[in-house]
Amino acid sequence: MSDPLAAETIELIKAHAGPDAGEITTDTELDTLGIHSLELTEIIFDLEERHAIEIEMNTVDAWNNLKTIGDIVAAVRTLIDKKG
């Protein structure tokens, strides 16, 4: 994968996904991986720490707005770019 942020995010999500996750891409929907609100909160926290950013949404907002891995990557990339 030529996108380091996407590759890093996928690896992080693999650590939280169920053992039968199969191939994971940016198009993969989080709920198909067995990732629920608690795991999503942990993933968001890990990404915030790794990139010194703050994703300002509560778990309900995150669950409603971040449906795929690509959604997470885009949100993180936007915050990294704003941080400059």
Biopython code that builds the backbone (N, CA, C, O; Angstrom):
import numpy as np
from Bio.PDB.StructureBuilder import StructureBuilder

atoms = [
    (1, "MET", "N", (0.856, -1.177, 0.000)),
    (1, "MET", "CA", (0.000, 0.000, 0.000)),
    (1, "MET", "C", (0.894, 1.230, 0.000)),
    (1, "MET", "O", (1.848, 1.315, 0.773)),
    (2, "SER", "N", (0.584, 2.166, -0.858)),
    (2, "SER", "CA", (1.430, 3.347, -1.010)),
    (2, "SER", "C", (1.028, 4.486, -0.071)),
    (2, "SER", "O", (1.661, 5.541, -0.092)),
    (3, "ASP", "N", (0.006, 4.302, 0.738)),
    (3, "ASP", "CA", (-0.439, 5.330, 1.667)),
    (3, "ASP", "C", (-0.050, 4.908, 3.089)),
    (3, "ASP", "O", (-0.721, 4.071, 3.694)),
    (4, "PRO", "N", (1.026, 5.483, 3.618)),
    (4, "PRO", "CA", (1.499, 5.054, 4.945)),
    (4, "PRO", "C", (0.465, 5.242, 6.060)),
    (4, "PRO", "O", (0.380, 4.417, 6.970)),
    (5, "LEU", "N", (-0.310, 6.311, 5.996)),
    (5, "LEU", "CA", (-1.314, 6.540, 7.031)),
    (5, "LEU", "C", (-2.397, 5.458, 6.977)),
    (5, "LEU", "O", (-2.824, 4.946, 8.012)),
    (6, "ALA", "N", (-2.831, 5.120, 5.774)),
    (6, "ALA", "CA", (-3.835, 4.063, 5.633)),
    (6, "ALA", "C", (-3.276, 2.722, 6.102)),
    (6, "ALA", "O", (-3.966, 1.970, 6.790)),
    (7, "ALA", "N", (-2.033, 2.419, 5.735)),
    (7, "ALA", "CA", (-1.415, 1.158, 6.154)),
    (7, "ALA", "C", (-1.301, 1.087, 7.676)),
    (7, "ALA", "O", (-1.589, 0.051, 8.275)),
    (8, "GLU", "N", (-0.885, 2.180, 8.294)),
    (8, "GLU", "CA", (-0.765, 2.223, 9.753)),
    (8, "GLU", "C", (-2.127, 2.044, 10.418)),
    (8, "GLU", "O", (-2.252, 1.321, 11.406)),
    (9, "THR", "N", (-3.134, 2.699, 9.877)),
    (9, "THR", "CA", (-4.482, 2.603, 10.436)),
    (9, "THR", "C", (-5.027, 1.189, 10.295)),
    (9, "THR", "O", (-5.649, 0.671, 11.223)),
    (10, "ILE", "N", (-4.805, 0.569, 9.164)),
    (10, "ILE", "CA", (-5.251, -0.807, 8.955)),
    (10, "ILE", "C", (-4.576, -1.741, 9.951)),
    (10, "ILE", "O", (-5.233, -2.612, 10.520)),
    (11, "GLU", "N", (-3.279, -1.573, 10.169)),
    (11, "GLU", "CA", (-2.571, -2.427, 11.132)),
    (11, "GLU", "C", (-3.122, -2.232, 12.541)),
    (11, "GLU", "O", (-3.279, -3.198, 13.287)),
    (12, "LEU", "N", (-3.412, -1.005, 12.899)),
    (12, "LEU", "CA", (-3.985, -0.717, 14.212)),
    (12, "LEU", "C", (-5.362, -1.365, 14.349)),
    (12, "LEU", "O", (-5.684, -1.938, 15.390)),
    (13, "ILE", "N", (-6.156, -1.273, 13.313)),
    (13, "ILE", "CA", (-7.499, -1.848, 13.355)),
    (13, "ILE", "C", (-7.443, -3.374, 13.366)),
    (13, "ILE", "O", (-8.278, -4.016, 14.004)),
    (14, "LYS", "N", (-6.478, -3.959, 12.675)),
    (14, "LYS", "CA", (-6.317, -5.415, 12.701)),
    (14, "LYS", "C", (-6.133, -5.919, 14.128)),
    (14, "LYS", "O", (-6.600, -7.004, 14.474)),
    (15, "ALA", "N", (-5.453, -5.129, 14.954)),
    (15, "ALA", "CA", (-5.221, -5.521, 16.335)),
    (15, "ALA", "C", (-6.524, -5.575, 17.134)),
    (15, "ALA", "O", (-6.605, -6.279, 18.140)),
    (16, "HIS", "N", (-7.533, -4.842, 16.694)),
    (16, "HIS", "CA", (-8.821, -4.800, 17.390)),
    (16, "HIS", "C", (-9.885, -5.672, 16.714)),
    (16, "HIS", "O", (-10.936, -5.935, 17.299)),
    (17, "ALA", "N", (-9.615, -6.116, 15.494)),
    (17, "ALA", "CA", (-10.612, -6.875, 14.732)),
    (17, "ALA", "C", (-10.676, -8.315, 15.228)),
    (17, "ALA", "O", (-9.757, -8.815, 15.875)),
    (18, "GLY", "N", (-11.756, -8.942, 14.913)),
    (18, "GLY", "CA", (-11.922, -10.346, 15.258)),
    (18, "GLY", "C", (-10.955, -11.215, 14.469)),
    (18, "GLY", "O", (-10.408, -10.780, 13.456)),
    (19, "PRO", "N", (-10.746, -12.436, 14.929)),
    (19, "PRO", "CA", (-9.768, -13.321, 14.283)),
    (19, "PRO", "C", (-10.152, -13.735, 12.859)),
    (19, "PRO", "O", (-9.293, -14.173, 12.094)),
    (20, "ASP", "N", (-11.420, -13.602, 12.500)),
    (20, "ASP", "CA", (-11.871, -13.985, 11.167)),
    (20, "ASP", "C", (-12.047, -12.780, 10.251)),
    (20, "ASP", "O", (-12.877, -12.807, 9.342)),
    (21, "ALA", "N", (-11.276, -11.734, 10.483)),
    (21, "ALA", "CA", (-11.462, -10.473, 9.761)),
    (21, "ALA", "C", (-11.187, -10.596, 8.269)),
    (21, "ALA", "O", (-11.830, -9.904, 7.480)),
    (22, "GLY", "N", (-10.274, -11.435, 7.861)),
    (22, "GLY", "CA", (-9.949, -11.549, 6.442)),
    (22, "GLY", "C", (-9.173, -10.336, 5.967)),
    (22, "GLY", "O", (-8.527, -9.650, 6.759)),
    (23, "GLU", "N", (-9.240, -10.076, 4.667)),
    (23, "GLU", "CA", (-8.520, -8.936, 4.094)),
    (23, "GLU", "C", (-9.188, -7.631, 4.529)),
    (23, "GLU", "O", (-10.411, -7.498, 4.492)),
    (24, "ILE", "N", (-8.363, -6.681, 4.939)),
    (24, "ILE", "CA", (-8.864, -5.383, 5.379)),
    (24, "ILE", "C", (-8.302, -4.311, 4.463)),
    (24, "ILE", "O", (-7.093, -4.227, 4.247)),
    (25, "THR", "N", (-9.211, -3.484, 3.923)),
    (25, "THR", "CA", (-8.810, -2.369, 3.059)),
    (25, "THR", "C", (-9.486, -1.101, 3.578)),
    (25, "THR", "O", (-10.236, -1.145, 4.553)),
    (26, "THR", "N", (-9.217, 0.016, 2.926)),
    (26, "THR", "CA", (-9.856, 1.267, 3.340)),
    (26, "THR", "C", (-11.365, 1.246, 3.083)),
    (26, "THR", "O", (-12.093, 2.066, 3.643)),
    (27, "ASP", "N", (-11.840, 0.335, 2.254)),
    (27, "ASP", "CA", (-13.279, 0.216, 1.992)),
    (27, "ASP", "C", (-13.998, -0.683, 2.997)),
    (27, "ASP", "O", (-15.227, -0.757, 3.001)),
    (28, "THR", "N", (-13.242, -1.355, 3.835)),
    (28, "THR", "CA", (-13.833, -2.279, 4.804)),
    (28, "THR", "C", (-14.654, -1.514, 5.839)),
    (28, "THR", "O", (-14.195, -0.521, 6.404)),
    (29, "GLU", "N", (-15.864, -1.988, 6.075)),
    (29, "GLU", "CA", (-16.724, -1.374, 7.079)),
    (29, "GLU", "C", (-16.371, -1.931, 8.454)),
    (29, "GLU", "O", (-16.147, -3.130, 8.618)),
    (30, "LEU", "N", (-16.328, -1.036, 9.437)),
    (30, "LEU", "CA", (-15.913, -1.423, 10.773)),
    (30, "LEU", "C", (-16.807, -2.502, 11.375)),
    (30, "LEU", "O", (-16.306, -3.412, 12.036)),
    (31, "ASP", "N", (-18.100, -2.420, 11.165)),
    (31, "ASP", "CA", (-18.985, -3.400, 11.787)),
    (31, "ASP", "C", (-18.789, -4.805, 11.226)),
    (31, "ASP", "O", (-19.127, -5.781, 11.896)),
    (32, "THR", "N", (-18.248, -4.930, 10.006)),
    (32, "THR", "CA", (-17.978, -6.261, 9.459)),
    (32, "THR", "C", (-16.763, -6.896, 10.123)),
    (32, "THR", "O", (-16.534, -8.098, 9.986)),
    (33, "LEU", "N", (-15.984, -6.093, 10.841)),
    (33, "LEU", "CA", (-14.793, -6.590, 11.529)),
    (33, "LEU", "C", (-15.070, -6.917, 12.991)),
    (33, "LEU", "O", (-14.172, -7.338, 13.720)),
    (34, "GLY", "N", (-16.303, -6.724, 13.413)),
    (34, "GLY", "CA", (-16.619, -6.962, 14.814)),
    (34, "GLY", "C", (-16.173, -5.822, 15.710)),
    (34, "GLY", "O", (-16.078, -5.979, 16.927)),
    (35, "ILE", "N", (-15.899, -4.667, 15.103)),
    (35, "ILE", "CA", (-15.474, -3.497, 15.875)),
    (35, "ILE", "C", (-16.714, -2.704, 16.261)),
    (35, "ILE", "O", (-17.517, -2.311, 15.414)),
    (36, "HIS", "N", (-16.844, -2.485, 17.546)),
    (36, "HIS", "CA", (-17.996, -1.759, 18.075)),
    (36, "HIS", "C", (-17.518, -0.501, 18.778)),
    (36, "HIS", "O", (-16.341, -0.153, 18.683)),
    (37, "SER", "N", (-18.386, 0.169, 19.463)),
    (37, "SER", "CA", (-18.074, 1.498, 20.003)),
    (37, "SER", "C", (-16.866, 1.494, 20.939)),
    (37, "SER", "O", (-16.057, 2.420, 20.877)),
    (38, "LEU", "N", (-16.717, 0.499, 21.793)),
    (38, "LEU", "CA", (-15.574, 0.474, 22.709)),
    (38, "LEU", "C", (-14.268, 0.353, 21.944)),
    (38, "LEU", "O", (-13.312, 1.077, 22.219)),
    (39, "GLU", "N", (-14.228, -0.562, 20.985)),
    (39, "GLU", "CA", (-13.012, -0.717, 20.183)),
    (39, "GLU", "C", (-12.726, 0.540, 19.371)),
    (39, "GLU", "O", (-11.572, 0.944, 19.232)),
    (40, "LEU", "N", (-13.778, 1.159, 18.833)),
    (40, "LEU", "CA", (-13.594, 2.385, 18.056)),
    (40, "LEU", "C", (-13.012, 3.487, 18.934)),
    (40, "LEU", "O", (-12.147, 4.243, 18.492)),
    (41, "THR", "N", (-13.477, 3.580, 20.161)),
    (41, "THR", "CA", (-12.933, 4.569, 21.092)),
    (41, "THR", "C", (-11.444, 4.317, 21.323)),
    (41, "THR", "O", (-10.654, 5.261, 21.345)),
    (42, "GLU", "N", (-11.059, 3.063, 21.493)),
    (42, "GLU", "CA", (-9.645, 2.722, 21.689)),
    (42, "GLU", "C", (-8.815, 3.048, 20.453)),
    (42, "GLU", "O", (-7.698, 3.551, 20.569)),
    (43, "ILE", "N", (-9.350, 2.766, 19.285)),
    (43, "ILE", "CA", (-8.648, 3.071, 18.031)),
    (43, "ILE", "C", (-8.443, 4.574, 17.893)),
    (43, "ILE", "O", (-7.351, 5.031, 17.555)),
    (44, "ILE", "N", (-9.499, 5.339, 18.157)),
    (44, "ILE", "CA", (-9.399, 6.799, 18.073)),
    (44, "ILE", "C", (-8.352, 7.314, 19.054)),
    (44, "ILE", "O", (-7.543, 8.171, 18.701)),
    (45, "PHE", "N", (-8.361, 6.798, 20.282)),
    (45, "PHE", "CA", (-7.381, 7.217, 21.286)),
    (45, "PHE", "C", (-5.960, 6.917, 20.808)),
    (45, "PHE", "O", (-5.073, 7.761, 20.933)),
    (46, "ASP", "N", (-5.743, 5.727, 20.265)),
    (46, "ASP", "CA", (-4.412, 5.354, 19.756)),
    (46, "ASP", "C", (-3.971, 6.292, 18.629)),
    (46, "ASP", "O", (-2.818, 6.721, 18.596)),
    (47, "LEU", "N", (-4.880, 6.608, 17.711)),
    (47, "LEU", "CA", (-4.533, 7.499, 16.601)),
    (47, "LEU", "C", (-4.232, 8.913, 17.101)),
    (47, "LEU", "O", (-3.320, 9.571, 16.600)),
    (48, "GLU", "N", (-4.996, 9.374, 18.082)),
    (48, "GLU", "CA", (-4.735, 10.697, 18.648)),
    (48, "GLU", "C", (-3.343, 10.752, 19.260)),
    (48, "GLU", "O", (-2.612, 11.722, 19.058)),
    (49, "GLU", "N", (-2.977, 9.727, 19.999)),
    (49, "GLU", "CA", (-1.650, 9.691, 20.623)),
    (49, "GLU", "C", (-0.536, 9.621, 19.581)),
    (49, "GLU", "O", (0.454, 10.346, 19.686)),
    (50, "ARG", "N", (-0.682, 8.779, 18.604)),
    (50, "ARG", "CA", (0.363, 8.590, 17.584)),
    (50, "ARG", "C", (0.625, 9.848, 16.763)),
    (50, "ARG", "O", (1.755, 10.103, 16.345)),
    (51, "HIS", "N", (-0.426, 10.631, 16.535)),
    (51, "HIS", "CA", (-0.298, 11.777, 15.633)),
    (51, "HIS", "C", (-0.447, 13.123, 16.326)),
    (51, "HIS", "O", (-0.486, 14.160, 15.664)),
    (52, "ALA", "N", (-0.530, 13.117, 17.650)),
    (52, "ALA", "CA", (-0.673, 14.352, 18.440)),
    (52, "ALA", "C", (-1.824, 15.212, 17.909)),
    (52, "ALA", "O", (-1.675, 16.411, 17.676)),
    (53, "ILE", "N", (-2.967, 14.562, 17.727)),
    (53, "ILE", "CA", (-4.167, 15.249, 17.258)),
    (53, "ILE", "C", (-5.295, 14.975, 18.250)),
    (53, "ILE", "O", (-5.168, 14.133, 19.140)),
    (54, "GLU", "N", (-6.393, 15.697, 18.080)),
    (54, "GLU", "CA", (-7.573, 15.437, 18.895)),
    (54, "GLU", "C", (-8.773, 15.299, 17.977)),
    (54, "GLU", "O", (-9.144, 16.233, 17.266)),
    (55, "ILE", "N", (-9.367, 14.130, 18.005)),
    (55, "ILE", "CA", (-10.566, 13.870, 17.219)),
    (55, "ILE", "C", (-11.737, 14.248, 18.107)),
    (55, "ILE", "O", (-12.089, 13.520, 19.035)),
    (56, "GLU", "N", (-12.331, 15.385, 17.817)),
    (56, "GLU", "CA", (-13.359, 15.947, 18.689)),
    (56, "GLU", "C", (-14.742, 15.427, 18.327)),
    (56, "GLU", "O", (-15.533, 16.110, 17.677)),
    (57, "MET", "N", (-15.010, 14.215, 18.759)),
    (57, "MET", "CA", (-16.354, 13.673, 18.623)),
    (57, "MET", "C", (-16.520, 12.615, 19.692)),
    (57, "MET", "O", (-15.576, 11.905, 20.038)),
    (58, "ASN", "N", (-17.726, 12.520, 20.208)),
    (58, "ASN", "CA", (-17.948, 11.485, 21.193)),
    (58, "ASN", "C", (-18.135, 10.153, 20.480)),
    (58, "ASN", "O", (-18.170, 10.098, 19.251)),
    (59, "THR", "N", (-18.253, 9.095, 21.247)),
    (59, "THR", "CA", (-18.326, 7.759, 20.659)),
    (59, "THR", "C", (-19.531, 7.602, 19.744)),
    (59, "THR", "O", (-19.430, 6.958, 18.700)),
    (60, "VAL", "N", (-20.655, 8.174, 20.112)),
    (60, "VAL", "CA", (-21.854, 8.067, 19.276)),
    (60, "VAL", "C", (-21.627, 8.772, 17.937)),
    (60, "VAL", "O", (-21.960, 8.229, 16.883)),
    (61, "ASP", "N", (-21.060, 9.981, 17.979)),
    (61, "ASP", "CA", (-20.772, 10.701, 16.734)),
    (61, "ASP", "C", (-19.785, 9.916, 15.882)),
    (61, "ASP", "O", (-19.962, 9.791, 14.670)),
    (62, "ALA", "N", (-18.749, 9.390, 16.516)),
    (62, "ALA", "CA", (-17.740, 8.625, 15.781)),
    (62, "ALA", "C", (-18.383, 7.407, 15.124)),
    (62, "ALA", "O", (-18.131, 7.117, 13.955)),
    (63, "TRP", "N", (-19.215, 6.697, 15.884)),
    (63, "TRP", "CA", (-19.851, 5.493, 15.350)),
    (63, "TRP", "C", (-20.764, 5.833, 14.175)),
    (63, "TRP", "O", (-20.861, 5.060, 13.222)),
    (64, "ASN", "N", (-21.432, 6.983, 14.237)),
    (64, "ASN", "CA", (-22.337, 7.390, 13.164)),
    (64, "ASN", "C", (-21.599, 7.938, 11.946)),
    (64, "ASN", "O", (-22.109, 7.838, 10.830)),
    (65, "ASN", "N", (-20.415, 8.513, 12.132)),
    (65, "ASN", "CA", (-19.704, 9.193, 11.048)),
    (65, "ASN", "C", (-18.546, 8.402, 10.460)),
    (65, "ASN", "O", (-18.172, 8.622, 9.308)),
    (66, "LEU", "N", (-17.980, 7.501, 11.219)),
    (66, "LEU", "CA", (-16.811, 6.745, 10.765)),
    (66, "LEU", "C", (-17.229, 5.306, 10.502)),
    (66, "LEU", "O", (-17.119, 4.452, 11.382)),
    (67, "LYS", "N", (-17.701, 5.041, 9.306)),
    (67, "LYS", "CA", (-18.231, 3.715, 8.966)),
    (67, "LYS", "C", (-17.176, 2.777, 8.392)),
    (67, "LYS", "O", (-17.235, 1.565, 8.601)),
    (68, "THR", "N", (-16.207, 3.342, 7.666)),
    (68, "THR", "CA", (-15.182, 2.512, 7.034)),
    (68, "THR", "C", (-13.800, 2.932, 7.530)),
    (68, "THR", "O", (-13.636, 3.979, 8.156)),
    (69, "ILE", "N", (-12.836, 2.107, 7.239)),
    (69, "ILE", "CA", (-11.459, 2.456, 7.585)),
    (69, "ILE", "C", (-11.045, 3.705, 6.816)),
    (69, "ILE", "O", (-10.307, 4.539, 7.340)),
    (70, "GLY", "N", (-11.507, 3.837, 5.592)),
    (70, "GLY", "CA", (-11.208, 5.028, 4.806)),
    (70, "GLY", "C", (-11.741, 6.296, 5.452)),
    (70, "GLY", "O", (-11.115, 7.352, 5.356)),
    (71, "ASP", "N", (-12.901, 6.202, 6.113)),
    (71, "ASP", "CA", (-13.452, 7.361, 6.831)),
    (71, "ASP", "C", (-12.518, 7.779, 7.961)),
    (71, "ASP", "O", (-12.296, 8.969, 8.182)),
    (72, "ILE", "N", (-11.975, 6.800, 8.670)),
    (72, "ILE", "CA", (-11.045, 7.100, 9.768)),
    (72, "ILE", "C", (-9.778, 7.738, 9.217)),
    (72, "ILE", "O", (-9.296, 8.740, 9.747)),
    (73, "VAL", "N", (-9.240, 7.154, 8.151)),
    (73, "VAL", "CA", (-8.017, 7.686, 7.545)),
    (73, "VAL", "C", (-8.235, 9.130, 7.096)),
    (73, "VAL", "O", (-7.384, 9.987, 7.335)),
    (74, "ALA", "N", (-9.357, 9.404, 6.453)),
    (74, "ALA", "CA", (-9.639, 10.761, 5.975)),
    (74, "ALA", "C", (-9.750, 11.744, 7.137)),
    (74, "ALA", "O", (-9.239, 12.861, 7.054)),
    (75, "ALA", "N", (-10.414, 11.336, 8.219)),
    (75, "ALA", "CA", (-10.560, 12.219, 9.382)),
    (75, "ALA", "C", (-9.206, 12.520, 10.009)),
    (75, "ALA", "O", (-8.919, 13.666, 10.356)),
    (76, "VAL", "N", (-8.376, 11.496, 10.154)),
    (76, "VAL", "CA", (-7.045, 11.690, 10.741)),
    (76, "VAL", "C", (-6.191, 12.561, 9.826)),
    (76, "VAL", "O", (-5.501, 13.463, 10.299)),
    (77, "ARG", "N", (-6.231, 12.300, 8.528)),
    (77, "ARG", "CA", (-5.429, 13.083, 7.578)),
    (77, "ARG", "C", (-5.824, 14.569, 7.624)),
    (77, "ARG", "O", (-4.957, 15.442, 7.584)),
    (78, "THR", "N", (-7.111, 14.847, 7.707)),
    (78, "THR", "CA", (-7.579, 16.230, 7.786)),
    (78, "THR", "C", (-7.024, 16.915, 9.033)),
    (78, "THR", "O", (-6.570, 18.057, 8.964)),
    (79, "LEU", "N", (-7.058, 16.224, 10.165)),
    (79, "LEU", "CA", (-6.548, 16.810, 11.407)),
    (79, "LEU", "C", (-5.035, 16.990, 11.384)),
    (79, "LEU", "O", (-4.521, 17.977, 11.911)),
    (80, "ILE", "N", (-4.325, 16.058, 10.785)),
    (80, "ILE", "CA", (-2.868, 16.190, 10.661)),
    (80, "ILE", "C", (-2.533, 17.392, 9.782)),
    (80, "ILE", "O", (-1.637, 18.172, 10.103)),
    (81, "ASP", "N", (-3.257, 17.537, 8.671)),
    (81, "ASP", "CA", (-3.025, 18.671, 7.767)),
    (81, "ASP", "C", (-3.324, 20.000, 8.453)),
    (81, "ASP", "O", (-2.587, 20.967, 8.262)),
    (82, "LYS", "N", (-4.381, 20.062, 9.242)),
    (82, "LYS", "CA", (-4.721, 21.297, 9.969)),
    (82, "LYS", "C", (-3.653, 21.637, 10.999)),
    (82, "LYS", "O", (-3.348, 22.806, 11.235)),
    (83, "LYS", "N", (-3.087, 20.590, 11.612)),
    (83, "LYS", "CA", (-2.044, 20.786, 12.621)),
    (83, "LYS", "C", (-0.801, 21.396, 11.978)),
    (83, "LYS", "O", (-0.059, 22.155, 12.601)),
    (84, "GLY", "N", (-0.604, 21.045, 10.729)),
    (84, "GLY", "CA", (0.404, 21.627, 9.893)),
    (84, "GLY", "C", (1.784, 21.340, 10.138)),
    (84, "GLY", "O", (2.654, 21.838, 9.423)),
]
sb = StructureBuilder()
sb.init_structure("model")
sb.init_model(0)
sb.init_chain("A")
sb.init_seg("    ")
for serial, (resi, resn, name, xyz) in enumerate(atoms, 1):
    if name == "N":
        sb.init_residue(resn, " ", resi, " ")
    sb.init_atom(name, np.array(xyz, "f"), 0.0, 1.0, " ", f" {name:<3s}", serial, name[0])
structure = sb.get_structure()
